[in-house]
Amino acid sequence: MRQKIVAGNWKMNKTLNEGLKLTTEIVNMVADEVRGDVKVILAPPYIHLTQLNGQIKNADRIFLGAQNCSQHKSGAFTGEISAEMLASVGVSYVLVGHSERREYFNESNLQLASKIDIALENNLLPIFCCGESLDIRESGKYEAFICNQIKESLFHLNEEQFSKIVIAYEPIWAIGTGKTATSEQAQEVHAAIRKFIAGQYGGEIAESLSILYGGSCKPDNAKELFSCPDVDGGLIGGAALKSRDFTDIVKSF
Ligand code: PEP
């Protein structure tokens, strides 16, 4: 059985008090309403991590994630946050290569490969984001594009390292646009990613890899998306900012 995961990416939203309130609500709703083996990851802004860790420490199923980390170990990189620092405040997962990081901060596949390495060295579990723009989708070459993102950032890993990775497929044209990929479109790409991974790492590792869908996932479409055989959960943006919506998504399996 592959691990089912729902991760909430808060992006640059919520003050500390708002974030603590949202977390309290999610912790309570998950405890009262969620059954079964699903991991819930909350990825707030960096400066909220320490206090959120206090809130979720004793909560079943809930883990802390960061939205990014530096590819450098430490030193003169003003404004950056290292993987080691994240681990030291209780972070378990880190998003690597979100499309907003790729687009607004010019993160390249090779730079992301370094972030993956340093995350793993510090026992953080990377959630590697990939996905195509609308132009690439319309050109029909999206599978090759996504496979190349995965190859350039992940295929230097050995099997043991690779087995720690979670992949999030996030078509850029569906992020924050309200335009969700259909379950057929999501399943097609997820199956293609799994096949590509199997070619490099073998069927067993590919079968145990959790592949999340991200892009305008909401309570009313999560059930259909999560019922696809190769969709193992979701990376949630907008709907992660509302406790009711987020918990309902977690309950969609
Ligand atoms: C995201 O940014 O990872 C995301 C999926 O956002 P949204 O759910 O708002 O489309």
Boltz pocket constraint, residues with backbone or C-beta under 6 A from the ligand:
constraints:
  - pocket:
      binder: B
      contacts: [[A, 9], [A, 170], [A, 174], [A, 175], [A, 176], [A, 177], [A, 178], [A, 214], [A, 215], [A, 216], [A, 217], [A, 235], [A, 236], [A, 237], [A, 238], [A, 239]]
      max_distance: 6.0
